[in-house]
Amino acid sequence: MGAVIAISGKGGTGKSTLSAALIHGLVSAGDGPVLAVDADHNASLGLLLGLDVDGTISDIRDQTREAAQRVTEIPKERLVDQWLNEIVVEASGYDLIAMGRPEGPGCYCYVNSLLRRYLATLRRSYPFVVIDNAAGMEHLSRLTSDDVQLLVLVSEPTYVGLTTVLRINELADSLPIKIGRRVLVINKIGPEGLAPKAVEVAESVTVDARIQIPLSEPLARLSVTGEGVTPESVSEVAEPVGELLEQCREAAGSTASRS
């Protein structure tokens, strides 16, 4: 069973960039294949991985509702499995599946049940599952049937950003899922470091480890140029990203010991 690495934080913290860097790092180290799940409503993980995403899980929800109005000999479960297989984007060493927009009106309980079953089955084929979450963690509670081995809380070096991470960490405790290790990543740290109030909040976040990543111009330019994350673009922050990769492996080790 693959170890679930969930990346969470508010918009603009660089969590999608960090997710892409982790995916490349795991693949380069021979820890793949990796299943990448883009659960952010902005759907930027595919862009940062340099992939074209043609379909999302939210599209399948719409298709399922439309199919329910038609008479067909094909069971709904088989249709959903077929559509899900079609939206998985295959790349070298990893695959990507995108969640798409939040749920609209109507009940999606049955569809969510099918998706949960599908992702649980899919997860067995990957040593690691990296989920790039929106600021909230709704997708984890809906679509993760087991537990999260590593929760990575990403913040920029500000009082507001770290307060958001503190709240997300508290929200995680209220979800019906088990969370193993937790890591706070303070991203984009400039020469001035953290303000005293930001340090105070950072120290109040209950986690197993804290990692600081300095501001990197090559990574910052990616959102401007539209280029994907590469091992070369991560070279300036290779050491702290390496620390986070070790946290991923430790979390996977704890999973193996329970299997």
TILO-501160 format. One record per residue (C-alpha): x, y, z. Coordinates in steps of 0.05 Angstrom, whole numbers, plus 32768, in hexadecimal, padded with zeros to 4 digits. Layout:
TILO-501160
XYZ ...
***
This chain:
TILO-501160
800080008000 801D80437FEB 80318077801F 800480B48019 802A80F7801B 7FF781308021 800F81778012 7FE481AE802E 7FE781FA8036 7FC68239801D 7FCE82527FD6 801082727FC4 803B824B7FF5 805B82217FBF 803C81DF7FD3 802F81CA7F8B 807781D97F79 808E81B27FB6 806081787FA3 807F81767F5D 80C581797F7A 80B5813F7FA9 809881157F71 80D7811F7F46 810381127F83 80E180D07F94 80E480B97F4B 812D80CE7F43 814080A87F82 811F80687F69 80E4806D7F99 80AF806D7F63 808180647F42 805B809D7F64 801180AD7F5F 800880F87F5D 7FC281127F71 7FB3815A7F60 7F7C816A7F94 7F8581B67F90 7F4B81D97F6E 7F7D82037F47 7F9981C37F28 7FE081DE7F21 8006819D7F31 7FFF81847EE9 801A81C57ECE 805681C27EFC 8063817B7EE7 805F818F7E9E 802281637E90 7FE1816F7E6A 7FA4815B7E93 7F67814E7E68 7F3681337E9C 7F2981377EE6 7F0281117F1B 7ECF814A7F1D 7EC2813D7ED3 7EB380F57EE5 7E81810B7F19 7E5D81327EE3 7E5F80F77EB3 7E4480C97EE8 7E0880F67EF5 7DFA80FA7EAA 7E0180AE7EA2 7DCE80A47ED9 7D9A80C47EAC 7DA880947E72 7D97804B7E69 7DD780237E5F 7DEC7FDA7E65 7E2F7FED7E81 7E307FEE7ECE 7E3F80327EEC 7E7A80167F13 7E9A7FFE7ED2 7E8F80417EB0 7EAF80677EEA 7EEB80377EE9 7EF380437E9E 7EEF808E7EA5 7F20808F7EDF 7F5380667EB8 7F4C80987E7F 7F5D80D57EAA 7F9D80B97EC8 7FD780DD7EA7 801480B07EA0 805A80CD7EA5 80A180B27EAF 80A280947EF5 806080B17F0C 801680B87EFA 7FE880F37F07 7F9E80F77F17 7F7B813A7F20 7F3F81477F4D 7F2481857F2A 7EF381B87F45 7ECE81B07F87 7E8D81897F88 7E4F81AD7F6E 7E0781A67F83 7DEA81617F8F 7E0181247FB4 7E4181027F9E 7E4380CF7FD6 7E3F80937FA6 7E7380AF7F76 7EA280C07FAF 7E9B80797FC7 7EB0805F7F82 7EEA80907F7F 7F02807C7FC5 7F0180337FB0 7F2680437F70 7F5D806D7F91 7F6580387FC8 7F7080047F91 7F9D80327F68 7FC780427FA6 7FDE7FFA7FAC 800780017F6C 8032803C7F85 806580407FBE 805280897FC7 801380B37FBC 802080FE7FBD 7FE181287FC5 7FE481737FB7 7FA9818D7FE0 7F8281CD7FE1 7F8781F68021 7F4F81CD803E 7F5581818042 7F11816D8028 7F2C813D7FF3 7F5381168027 7F15810A8052 7EEC80F78015 7F1D80CE7FEC 7F5080AF801B 7F358070803A 7F72805F8064 7FA380908083 7FD680C58072 801D80B28081 803A80F8807B 8016813B807E 804281738062 802A81B88079 804781ED804B 80498237805D 806D82758045 80968298807B 805E82C68093 803282CB80D0 7FF382C380A6 800E82878080 8024826380BF 7FE2827280E2 7FBF825180A7 7FEB821480AD 7FDB821180F8 7F91820F80E8 7F9A81DA80B2 7FC081AF80E3 7F8681B68115 7F5481A680DD 7F7B816680CE 7F6C814E8114 7F2281528107 7F22812780C8 7F0F80DE80C9 7F5480C880B3 7F9380B380D6 7FD180DF80CD 801680C580DC 805080F680D9 8048814180CF 807B817180B3 807981BD80B0 809C81DA8073 80A982248075 80B48236802D 80D282728008 80FA828C8043 812082CC8030 816082E7804F 8138830C8085 811D82CA80A1 80DE82C680CA 80BF82FE80F3 80BA82F1813F 806E82E7813C 807582B68102 80A9828F8129 8079828B8164 8042826E8139 8071823D8116 808782228159 803F8217816E 803081E98133 803281A2814D 805D817A811C 80938145811B 80C5816E80F3 80CF81B480D8 80F381C38096 81068208807B 810D82138030 812E82548018 8111827F7FE1 812882637F9D 812682907F60 812782567F2E 80E982387F4F 80C7827B7F54 80D082877F09 80AB82477EF7 806782657F03 807A829F7ED6 809782767E9D 8066823C7EA1 809E82097EA3 809A81C97ECB 80C381B97F08 810381937EF8 813B81777F24 816781B17F0A 813581E67F21 813481C77F67 818081C67F6E 818482057F9A 815681E67FCE 816D819E7FC5 81828196800E 814081A88030 811881837FFA 814681478009 8133814D8052 80E9814A803F 80F7810D8013 811580EA804F 80D680FA8076 80AE80D9803E 80D9809B8042 80D38097808D 8087809C8086 808880658052 80B2803A8081 807E804080B7 8049802A8085 80727FEC8073 807C7FDA80BB 80307FD880C5 80237FAF8086 
***
